């Protein structure tokens, strides 16, 4: 890439492989990887970046397949300058790089209940972006506002209604970067909250392949059967069930596999390429549709370019 990029105080690296920054450990390089020093560094960079240059905000890579050809964009990954957690007056404010589990624990220590975040992999920016949820609670139930830096380098606070949060999705304008979020939480006894989180961890570890290289749930639960908080919603049909019914538990392609332990977890069983993972996922979608007429939707985000076959 020949375009000149603005000066930064953080780290700006050309042709940086993203594989080691994702939980699945696959993928090619970004044209540029920018790790801003702080919010001012990010604002100035986005403001002065050529308008035609694409931007892709990346969290800790827990819900992401980067394709083998890499990403033709400036990938922005927030770090230490964006991981503060503050608790005051029944509210929890967390930087976008703060891990969901850390936020849940810090809130619990202060007697505030954000325990649903404890078992969600990833960071707060991604949790807001995907309206992450667990155990019947979602980011939408607690979010007061998200602080964002726009593609033009301006700071905007978006209320949860502005984000149009829905099941595993939101509407964030292209190139905007979430830098922090503020949550409301009910009061609770710290010991009770801690015990609840310990129970959640035990249940997760007993049912999910937490020691494998995965990106969490691969597919969204089928439309009309997912927990979105509506009183008339149905919880009875899960993605893992229709994958099982299609005979795809344990299915493999190259180094990719649908977990034997939980069939909605796509894992890198060793030496997988991004194409193996994505192609196996597409094969699962095809088989499920043939078996049940249900079209599974990806929950894992897939970005970048495939390499030539």
Secondary structure, 3 states (H helix, E strand, C coil): CCCCCCCCCCEEEEEEECHHHCCCCCCCEEEEEEECCCHHHHHHHHHHCCCCCCEEEECCCCCEEECCCCEEEEEEECCHHHCCEEEECCEEEEECCCEHHHHHHHHHHCCEECHHHCCCCCEHHHHHHCCCEECCEEHHHHEEEEEEECCCCCEEEEEHHHHCCECCECCCCCCCEEEEEEEECEECCHHHHHHHHHHHHHHHHHHCCCCCEEEEECECCCCCCCCCCCCCCCCCCCHHHHHHHCCCCCCEECCEEECCCCCCEEEECCCCCHHHHHHHHHHHHHHHHHHHCCCCCECCEEECCCCCC
